[in-house]
Amino acid sequence: MSVTRRVFVMCSFLALSACTRDAGLRPFASDGCSLFPDASVIGESDWCNCCFEHDIAYWKGGTAEQRKAADLALKQCVASATQNDALAAVMHEGVRLGG
C-alpha cells in the first residue's frame, strides 16, 4: 500500500471516529476571569459577573459571529461595571486573541 493511500485511510478512520463522539454539552464550569483578576485589587470594582456571563456564552457554543458578540458583550459589561473603558478594551483584546 502506498504512503499516500495509508495516509488517506488513516485520515478517513480518524474523521469517522470523531463523528461517533457524544456531541452533548459538558457540565458548565466557570473559573471567573481566566488569567485575569476577577475584581480590582485597588478599588471597589468587580467585573466577575461579566466573565461568568461570557463563560456561559462560550459554553453554549456557536458561530464565530456569536463568539464576537459575546466578546463585545463582555467589553460592554466590564465598561459599565467599572466605568473604565481602557480596562474593558484590554479584556476585550485578551479574549479576542484567545478566541
C-alpha positions as CSV (number, residue, x, y, z in Angstrom):
1,M,0.0,0.0,0.0
2,S,1.4,3.4,-1.0
3,V,2.2,6.1,1.6
4,T,-0.5,8.3,0.2
5,R,-3.1,5.6,0.4
6,R,-2.1,4.8,4.0
7,V,-2.4,8.5,5.0
8,F,-5.8,8.7,3.3
9,V,-7.0,5.6,5.1
10,M,-5.7,6.9,8.4
11,C,-7.3,10.3,8.0
12,S,-10.6,8.7,7.0
13,F,-10.5,6.5,10.0
14,L,-9.8,9.4,12.3
15,A,-12.6,11.5,10.7
16,L,-15.1,8.8,11.0
17,S,-14.2,8.0,14.6
18,A,-14.6,11.7,15.5
19,C,-18.2,11.6,14.3
20,T,-19.1,8.9,16.9
21,R,-18.3,11.1,19.9
22,D,-21.0,12.5,22.0
23,A,-21.8,16.0,20.8
24,G,-23.7,17.0,24.0
25,L,-22.8,19.8,26.3
26,R,-20.3,19.2,29.1
27,P,-21.4,20.4,32.5
28,F,-21.0,24.1,32.9
29,A,-18.0,25.4,34.8
30,S,-16.5,28.8,35.2
31,D,-13.2,29.9,36.6
32,G,-14.2,33.6,36.6
33,C,-12.0,35.8,34.5
34,S,-9.4,33.2,33.3
35,L,-5.9,34.6,33.6
36,F,-7.2,38.0,34.7
37,P,-8.2,39.3,38.1
38,D,-11.9,39.0,38.9
39,A,-12.1,42.4,40.6
40,S,-9.9,45.4,41.3
41,V,-7.1,45.0,43.7
42,I,-7.0,48.7,44.4
43,G,-10.7,49.7,44.4
44,E,-14.3,48.5,44.7
45,S,-14.8,47.5,41.1
46,D,-15.9,43.9,40.5
47,W,-16.4,42.5,37.0
48,C,-16.5,38.8,37.7
49,N,-20.2,38.5,36.8
50,C,-19.3,39.8,33.3
51,C,-16.8,37.0,32.9
52,F,-19.3,34.5,34.2
53,E,-21.8,35.5,31.6
54,H,-19.1,35.4,28.9
55,D,-18.2,31.8,30.1
56,I,-21.9,30.8,29.7
57,A,-22.0,32.2,26.1
58,Y,-18.8,30.3,25.2
59,W,-20.0,27.1,26.9
60,K,-23.2,27.1,24.8
61,G,-21.0,27.3,21.7
62,G,-22.0,28.9,18.5
63,T,-20.7,30.6,15.4
64,A,-17.7,32.9,15.1
65,E,-20.1,35.8,14.9
66,Q,-21.8,34.7,18.1
67,R,-18.4,34.5,19.9
68,K,-17.6,38.0,18.6
69,A,-20.9,39.2,20.0
70,A,-20.2,37.5,23.4
71,D,-16.8,39.2,23.5
72,L,-18.3,42.6,22.7
73,A,-20.9,42.0,25.5
74,L,-18.1,41.3,27.9
75,K,-16.4,44.5,26.9
76,Q,-19.6,46.5,27.4
77,C,-20.4,44.8,30.7
78,V,-16.9,45.5,32.1
79,A,-17.1,49.1,30.9
80,S,-20.4,49.5,32.7
81,A,-19.3,47.8,35.9
82,T,-16.1,49.7,36.2
83,Q,-16.6,52.9,34.3
84,N,-13.2,52.1,32.8
85,D,-13.2,51.9,29.1
86,A,-9.4,51.1,28.9
87,L,-9.8,48.1,31.2
88,A,-12.8,46.9,29.1
89,A,-10.7,47.3,25.9
90,V,-7.8,45.3,27.4
91,M,-10.1,42.5,28.4
92,H,-11.8,42.5,25.0
93,E,-8.5,42.3,23.2
94,G,-7.4,39.4,25.5
95,V,-10.5,37.3,24.7
96,R,-10.3,38.1,21.0
97,L,-6.7,37.0,20.9
98,G,-7.6,33.7,22.7
99,G,-10.8,33.0,20.7
